[in-house]
Amino acid sequence: MNKRDELIAKYAADLKDKFGVDADMDLLTKVTIGCGPSIYNADSSTVSGSDESELETVKNNFLIKKLGLSAGDDLDEGIAAIMDQYGRSNRSKYRVVVYYLLTKHFGKESAY
């Protein structure tokens, strides 16, 4: 099992443990690949739910550019809902898990 496969298994376990979600492994793999090398860096592999600039980056670079959503699609509310579900005090919110949940939340699986 290579490093990426190990991380995908870790993300699937995180979805199951924290959200009770059985991950769509195909979509989870595509989201993981889409994140590129950032998944291997301790800092960039997580999302800070309390850092407004980080959340703006998620909104602009992922929701608007990658998923093709418009700024008026209640993006902030979607991000807030995912952050609340993950637990604002949880320091290790995996970027891939957040992106996966946002993709599902907005019904944009077709972007992958």
C-alpha positions, 0 to 999 in steps of 0.5 A, a space after each residue: 500500500 503506497 502513501 496515498 492509499 494509506 492516507 485515503 484509508 485514514 480519510 475514510 476512517 475519519 469520515 466514518 468515525 466523526 460523521 458516520 459516513 460510509 465514504 464513496 471511495 471513488 469520489 474520495 480518491 478523486 478528491 485526494 488526487 485533486 489536492 495534489 502534493 498538499 496532502 503530504 505536508 502537515 500544515 497544508 493537509 489540514 484546514 483551520 476552521 478558525 482562520 478566516 483567510 484559510 476559509 476564504 481560500 477554501 471558498 475561492 480556490 475550491 468551491 468557486 474555482 474547482 466546483 464552479 459554484 457562484 459566490 451567491 450559493 450560500 458558500 459561507 453557510 456550507 463551510 460553516 456547517 461542515 466546520 461545525 460538524 467536524 467540531 471547531 475545536 478539532 485541530 486536525 480537520 483534514 483538507 480532503 475530508 472537508 473538500 469531500 464533505 463540501 462536494 457532497 453538501 453542494 451536490 457537485 460530485 460531477 466536478 470530479 
